[in-house]
Amino acid sequence: AQVVVREGYSFGSRGQAVFQLGELGGVIRLALYRRGIRFVDVPPATLKRYATGKGNASKEEVLVAAVRRLGYTGADHNEADALWLYAMALDFYGLRESRVPKAHRAALDAVAWP
């Protein structure tokens, strides 16, 4: 991999799960760093804005947008998020013609792409 695109933390989440995810995220970042693989974290609201045009969209809205715009045939919210992260990277690096409205693409500017 030349660049890994990850969904960043959801700081609005409740409970201990957020801290456990933080520890796993740190381990993943360290492993990527040690291997010399560049990575970028996309905040959840930025991913939602790119997918739906709204930074506060529900997981269901992001899934529906993946079905409609990306041709996703599954029903898993996490897979839909991953597809949107992939689409964002392809769009930013100009590797595929964008399938999202121009207004949604403004979300790309909120990411510190390597």
C-alpha positions in Angstrom: 0.0 0.0 0.0 1.2 3.5 -0.7 -1.5 5.2 1.4 -3.9 3.8 4.0 -7.1 5.7 4.5 -8.8 5.2 7.9 -11.9 6.5 9.5 -10.9 8.7 12.5 -12.3 8.5 16.0 -15.8 9.4 16.8 -15.2 11.6 19.9 -19.0 11.8 20.5 -19.2 8.1 21.2 -20.1 7.0 24.7 -18.6 4.4 27.0 -15.3 2.6 27.2 -15.4 1.4 23.6 -13.9 4.7 22.5 -10.8 4.2 24.6 -10.4 0.6 23.4 -10.7 1.8 19.8 -8.1 4.5 20.5 -5.6 1.9 21.7 -6.2 -0.2 18.6 -5.9 2.9 16.4 -2.6 3.7 18.1 -1.3 0.2 17.4 -2.3 0.4 13.8 -0.7 3.8 13.3 2.5 2.6 14.9 2.6 -0.5 12.7 2.0 1.6 9.5 4.7 4.1 10.6 7.2 1.4 11.3 6.6 0.0 7.8 6.9 3.4 6.2 3.3 3.4 5.0 1.7 6.8 4.8 -1.8 7.0 6.3 -4.6 9.5 6.8 -7.5 9.6 9.2 -10.8 10.9 7.8 -13.1 12.3 10.5 -16.5 10.6 10.6 -18.3 13.8 9.8 -16.1 14.4 6.8 -16.8 10.9 5.5 -20.6 11.5 6.0 -20.4 14.9 4.3 -18.6 13.4 1.3 -21.1 10.5 1.1 -24.4 12.4 1.7 -23.7 16.1 1.7 -24.4 16.2 5.5 -21.8 15.9 8.2 -24.4 14.7 10.6 -25.9 12.0 8.4 -27.0 8.7 10.0 -25.2 5.4 9.3 -28.3 4.4 7.3 -28.0 7.4 5.1 -24.4 6.7 4.4 -25.3 3.1 3.5 -28.1 4.2 1.2 -25.7 6.6 -0.5 -23.2 3.8 -1.0 -25.9 1.6 -2.6 -27.1 4.5 -4.8 -23.8 6.0 -5.9 -21.2 3.3 -5.5 -23.3 0.3 -6.5 -22.8 -1.4 -3.1 -24.9 -4.5 -2.8 -24.4 -5.3 0.8 -26.0 -4.1 4.0 -23.1 -3.6 6.4 -22.6 0.0 7.6 -18.8 -0.6 8.2 -18.3 -1.9 4.7 -20.2 1.1 3.3 -17.9 3.4 5.3 -14.9 1.6 4.0 -16.1 2.0 0.4 -16.6 5.7 0.9 -13.1 6.0 2.3 -11.8 4.2 -0.8 -13.9 6.4 -3.1 -12.6 9.5 -1.3 -8.9 8.4 -1.9 -9.6 7.6 -5.6 -11.3 10.9 -6.0 -8.6 13.0 -4.3 -5.7 11.3 -6.2 -7.6 11.5 -9.5 -7.6 7.8 -10.0 -11.3 7.5 -10.8 -14.0 9.9 -12.0 -16.0 11.1 -9.0 -19.5 9.7 -8.5 -20.6 12.3 -6.0 -21.9 15.8 -6.4 -19.4 18.6 -6.6 -20.8 20.1 -3.3 -20.0 16.8 -1.5 -16.5 16.8 -2.9 -15.7 19.9 -0.8 -15.2 17.4 2.1 -12.0 16.3 0.5 -10.4 19.7 1.4 -11.0 18.9 5.1 -8.6 15.9 5.0 -4.8 16.3 5.4 -3.9 14.0 2.5 -0.3 12.8 2.3 
